[in-house]
Structures are given as structure tokens and as C-alpha cells.
Amino acid sequence: MAKILNPHIYKRVKRKFGLGFGAKLLVLSIAGIIFYQKTQGIPNPDDDNPGPIKEAIYDDNIRTVQLTRTGLSNSYPIIQLNTTDQLSLAFDLVGTTSGKNYQFTVVHCEADWTKSSMLQSDYISGMFQDYINAYSFSSGTYVRYAHYIVAFPSQNMNVKISGNYVMKVYLDDPDKPVIVRRFYVYENLVRVGGTAVRATYSRYRETDHEINFTINTRGLSVIDPFASIKTVVKQNWRWDNEITDLKPTYVRDQSLIYDYQEGNLFDAGNEFRAFDTRDLRYKGGGGEEFYLRFNLSCLIIS
């Protein structure tokens, strides 16, 4: 049981670890090509930085940054190449009554999220940057803010190849972004199937889930799958505990089988625990006991 002081409104408490409905995403790539479906750090925004480009917000007045599939809230930013799939980037700029001329661009990355050596003309069709022209202002709120939204690919910019990308939002200089977000563009070249099961070894059986998966190359020419296939297993879009670069345990015809007993484990359990404190006169859902102590409202959640 957990004790929460000063509850206000309905909210969800997120545990530090959790598998939720299982590892929902398998991202696999060959030489930087994403086949299919897997925060925050403060990287150096300089493009010459040899390290991975991490997601970041560099302006304290920018809040609620969301990059999702258009029309699918809370979805992962993954789109298929040469289709009508689009991403929507939305964010709020607080404390303002006037709009800013934000621009955005995309940068192609290697499998480890370091900037690739390709020229933008090699992977972008159209303009190399575009403006975020759609924004609206808050009304009747305690804090004034402007809400920005932009769709990608846009009429002026698209990508030519699949792979790992980052989207950078900036005012004047793309090397000084205010927002950095990662996304994937994939091609449906292989078939991926996976399962989340209880851990094989007894010492992990009560705490971890084991993620096994198979890649069917479907006739794709793969000379050395141990060197050319790059795998990423993500847990609900978390970057801090992703499992990378697993090698096949078996190769059978066109199938690459990844069946590990260790090295492919995630902490299991429910990711969220919901409780309702909209009315403190009654015990809401998810609450076991409510009481006052030292003029503080205390709730024990079940």
C-alpha cells in the first residue's frame, strides 16, 4: 500500500517500473532501415556532437510536448514510408500573448541515434525546414499560453528513406533547438512476431517478463544476420531501459529466432495505479482508507 498526502483531483500514479500490457514494440533495423515496430535527456544541441541525439526541451516556458501519430492520441511516433501516415507535434508556450515564428527540421540518424553522415538532400524531399504556422491562444485560463501544432510530413517537406529521425524545433538557428523529439520511419520488409511470458529462470519468475521474438526475413537478402540486423526492444516507449543489439539464438530458414533466458527481461507489474479523489467526502475508486492527520488529507490506495 502507498500513502498519498494532499490529494487534489483524479490522477494516476505511475510506478518506477512496469511492463503494463507487455513490451508493445519491437523495432528492428538493417543498416539504419526501420522495419517495424519501441525521456528525457539534455544533449548538446551541436550537430557535431558525436554522441546520440536525445530528446530534450531547452525552453522552460515550453510545456506538454507531444509527438504522436495524427488522429491517434498517446500513440508512438512511428510512420510508414511512402504512405499517408502523418505525425502531429503539439506543444504549449506559457506566459505569452503573442505568437513566435517557430521552424522545424528533421535529421536522419544511425541505429544508435548518432547523426548520420548523409546530406539532407539525400533523405529529405522538398524544403529542408518549414514553419509552424498553426497556433491558438488560451482563453479564460489563469496562465496565458499559446498552443502550437504541426503535421509531418507537410506539404513542403517529406522524407525519402526509412530510418531513425529526430525532429528539431527552433526559432532562428537549427543548431540551437528548443525541442528535440525522436521518431521512426519504417518499411514493411520483414515480419516480426513476439511474446511476453514469465521468466524462465526461477529467480526472475515473480518479478520479470521475458520477451522472445522472431524475425521472418521473407526472402530479404541478409548475408550475415548476426552483424547486419540491429534489434531494439522497448518497454512502452521508455528510453532508459531499452534492450539493444540482441543476436539471434537460432537461424532457421528465413526465420531469425531470439529466445533468451536472460538479457531480454523487463520488470513486470502494472504500470499505472488509478485512484479517485474528486470528492473527499467519499472514498473514491482505488482508495482503501481516507483520514485527516495534522490538517493533512491522507489517502491509502489499494
C-alpha positions in Angstrom: 0.0 0.0 0.0 1.1 3.6 -0.6 0.1 6.7 1.2 -0.6 10.0 -0.7 -0.8 13.3 1.1 -2.9 16.3 -0.1 -4.8 14.6 -2.9 -6.4 17.0 -5.3 -8.1 15.6 -8.4 -8.3 12.3 -10.2 -4.8 11.2 -11.2 -2.8 8.2 -11.9 0.3 7.2 -10.1 3.0 5.7 -12.3 5.4 3.3 -10.8 9.0 3.5 -11.5 8.9 0.1 -13.3 6.2 -1.8 -15.1 5.5 -3.8 -18.1 1.8 -3.0 -18.3 0.4 -4.9 -21.3 3.8 -6.3 -22.2 6.6 -4.9 -24.4 4.4 -3.4 -27.1 7.1 -2.6 -29.5 9.9 -4.3 -31.4 12.0 -2.1 -33.5 14.3 -3.8 -35.9 16.7 -2.2 -38.5 19.2 -3.2 -41.1 21.8 -0.6 -41.8 19.6 2.1 -40.3 16.4 1.0 -42.1 13.5 0.6 -39.7 11.3 -2.4 -40.4 8.8 -2.2 -37.6 7.8 -1.7 -34.5 9.7 0.6 -29.2 12.9 10.5 -21.6 14.4 12.7 -21.3 18.0 13.8 -21.5 19.8 17.1 -22.1 22.1 16.6 -25.0 24.5 19.1 -26.6 22.4 20.5 -29.5 25.6 21.0 -31.6 25.3 18.8 -34.6 29.0 18.0 -34.4 28.4 16.2 -31.1 29.4 12.6 -31.8 27.0 11.2 -29.1 23.4 10.1 -29.5 20.9 12.8 -30.0 18.5 12.6 -27.1 15.0 14.0 -26.6 15.1 17.4 -24.8 13.3 20.7 -24.1 15.6 23.7 -23.9 13.0 26.4 -23.1 11.4 26.3 -19.6 8.3 28.0 -21.0 7.6 25.2 -23.4 5.3 22.5 -21.9 3.2 19.5 -22.8 5.2 18.4 -25.8 3.5 15.5 -27.6 4.6 13.8 -30.8 2.1 11.2 -31.9 0.5 9.6 -35.0 -2.0 12.1 -36.4 -5.5 11.1 -35.2 -4.2 8.6 -32.6 -3.6 10.3 -29.2 -1.0 8.7 -27.0 0.3 6.7 -29.9 4.0 6.1 -30.7 5.6 8.4 -33.3 6.1 5.8 -36.0 5.0 6.2 -39.6 5.4 4.0 -42.7 7.4 5.3 -45.7 5.5 6.4 -48.8 2.0 6.3 -47.2 -0.4 8.8 -45.9 0.8 8.3 -42.4 1.5 11.6 -40.5 2.9 12.7 -37.2 1.5 15.6 -35.1 3.8 17.6 -32.9 1.9 19.7 -30.4 3.3 21.9 -27.5 2.3 24.9 -25.3 4.3 28.1 -24.8 3.2 29.5 -21.5 3.2 33.2 -20.4 2.7 34.7 -23.8 0.0 36.7 -25.6 1.8 36.7 -29.0 3.0 34.0 -31.3 6.6 33.1 -32.2 7.8 32.1 -35.7 9.0 28.6 -34.8 10.5 26.4 -37.5 11.3 22.7 -37.6 13.6 20.4 -39.5 14.3 16.6 -39.4 17.7 14.9 -39.0 18.5 11.4 -40.1 20.3 9.2 -37.5 22.1 5.9 -37.3 20.7 3.0 -35.3 22.3 4.3 -32.2 20.8 7.8 -32.7 24.0 9.5 -33.6 23.7 11.9 -36.6 24.3 10.1 -39.9 26.8 11.4 -42.4 24.1 11.7 -45.1 23.3 15.1 -46.6 19.8 16.4 -46.0 19.2 16.3 -49.8 19.8 12.5 -49.6 16.9 11.9 -47.2 14.6 15.0 -47.4 12.4 15.8 -50.4 11.2 19.4 -50.7 12.3 22.1 -48.2 14.9 21.3 -45.5 12.9 23.3 -42.9 9.3 24.5 -42.5 7.4 27.0 -40.4 4.9 26.1 -37.6 2.0 28.4 -38.6 -0.9 26.8 -36.7 -1.3 28.1 -33.2 -4.0 29.4 -31.0 -4.2 31.3 -27.7 -5.7 30.3 -24.4 -9.0 31.8 -23.2 -10.2 32.1 -19.6 -7.2 30.4 -18.0 -5.1 31.5 -15.1 -1.9 31.2 -17.1 -1.8 32.6 -20.7 -0.3 30.3 -23.2 -0.2 29.6 -27.0 -0.8 26.1 -28.3 1.2 25.1 -31.4 0.6 22.1 -33.7 2.2 21.0 -36.9 1.9 17.9 -39.1 4.7 16.0 -40.7 5.2 15.1 -43.5 3.9 18.5 -44.6 3.2 19.9 -48.0 6.7 21.4 -48.1 8.7 18.6 -46.5 8.9 14.8 -46.6 11.4 12.0 -46.2 12.8 9.8 -48.9 14.1 6.8 -46.9 13.2 4.9 -43.8 15.2 5.1 -40.6 15.7 6.8 -37.3 15.0 10.5 -37.2 14.9 13.4 -34.8 12.6 16.5 -35.2 14.1 19.8 -34.1 12.0 22.9 -33.4 13.9 26.2 -33.3 13.5 29.9 -33.8 16.4 31.1 -35.9 19.2 28.5 -35.7 18.6 24.8 -36.2 21.7 24.1 -34.1 20.0 25.8 -31.2 16.7 23.9 -30.9 14.1 24.4 -28.2 12.6 21.0 -28.7 14.1 17.7 -29.8 12.0 14.6 -30.4 12.8 11.2 -31.9 10.6 9.3 -34.3 10.8 6.3 -36.7 10.0 5.9 -40.4 9.7 2.2 -41.4 9.3 -0.1 -44.4 7.3 -3.3 -44.1 10.1 -5.5 -45.4 10.1 -8.3 -42.7 7.6 -9.8 -40.4 8.1 -9.6 -36.6 6.3 -11.7 -34.0 6.9 -11.6 -30.3 5.6 -12.9 -27.0 5.8 -11.7 -23.4 6.0 -14.6 -21.0 7.0 -15.3 -17.4 10.8 -15.5 -17.0 12.3 -18.9 -17.5 14.7 -18.8 -14.5 13.1 -19.1 -11.1 14.9 -16.1 -9.6 13.2 -13.8 -12.1 9.8 -15.6 -12.4 7.9 -13.5 -9.8 9.3 -10.1 -11.0 10.2 -10.1 -14.7 8.7 -10.8 -18.1 10.7 -12.4 -20.8 10.4 -11.0 -24.3 11.0 -13.6 -27.1 10.6 -12.7 -30.8 11.1 -14.0 -34.3 12.0 -12.1 -37.4 10.9 -13.6 -40.7 13.0 -12.1 -43.4 10.5 -13.1 -46.1 13.2 -13.5 -48.8 15.1 -10.4 -47.9 18.8 -10.9 -48.7 20.6 -11.0 -45.4 24.2 -12.3 -45.7 25.2 -12.1 -42.1 22.2 -11.6 -39.7 24.5 -11.5 -36.7 26.2 -8.3 -37.9 23.6 -6.6 -40.2 20.5 -7.0 -38.1 20.1 -4.4 -35.3 17.3 -5.0 -32.8 15.7 -2.8 -30.2 13.2 -3.9 -27.6 11.4 -1.1 -25.9 9.0 -1.1 -22.9 6.2 1.4 -23.6 8.4 4.0 -25.3 10.9 4.2 -22.5 14.5 5.0 -23.4 16.1 4.3 -20.1 15.8 0.5 -20.1 15.7 -0.5 -23.8 17.4 -3.7 -24.8 19.6 -3.3 -27.9 21.5 -5.4 -30.3 20.4 -8.9 -29.3 21.8 -11.6 -31.6 19.7 -14.5 -32.9 19.9 -17.6 -30.8 18.8 -19.7 -33.8 18.6 -19.2 -37.6 16.1 -21.5 -39.3 15.4 -21.0 -43.0 14.1 -17.4 -43.3 13.5 -17.1 -39.5 15.8 -15.4 -37.0 14.8 -16.6 -33.6 15.6 -14.6 -30.4 14.8 -16.9 -27.5 16.8 -15.9 -24.5 16.6 -16.8 -20.8 18.4 -13.6 -19.7 19.2 -10.4 -21.4 15.7 -9.9 -22.7 13.9 -9.3 -19.3 11.8 -6.3 -18.2 10.4 -5.6 -14.8 6.8 -6.7 -14.8 3.7 -5.5 -13.0 1.0 -2.8 -13.6 2.4 0.4 -14.9 -0.4 2.6 -13.5 -2.5 2.6 -10.4 -5.6 4.7 -10.6 -7.4 6.4 -7.7 -10.2 9.0 -7.4 -10.2 11.9 -5.0 -12.6 14.3 -6.8 -14.8 14.3 -3.7 -13.1 14.0 -0.3 -16.4 13.3 1.5 -16.5 9.8 0.0 -14.0 7.1 -0.6 -13.4 7.0 -4.4 -12.4 4.2 -6.6 -8.9 2.8 -5.9 -8.9 4.1 -2.3 -8.8 1.9 0.8 -8.9 4.4 3.6 -9.1 8.2 3.9 -8.5 10.3 7.0 -7.2 13.7 8.3 -4.0 13.9 10.2 -2.3 17.2 11.3 -4.6 19.1 9.0 -3.5 17.0 6.1 -5.7 14.9 3.9 -4.3 11.3 3.7 -5.4 8.5 1.4 -4.2 4.9 1.5 -4.6 3.4 -2.0 -5.2 -0.2 -2.5 
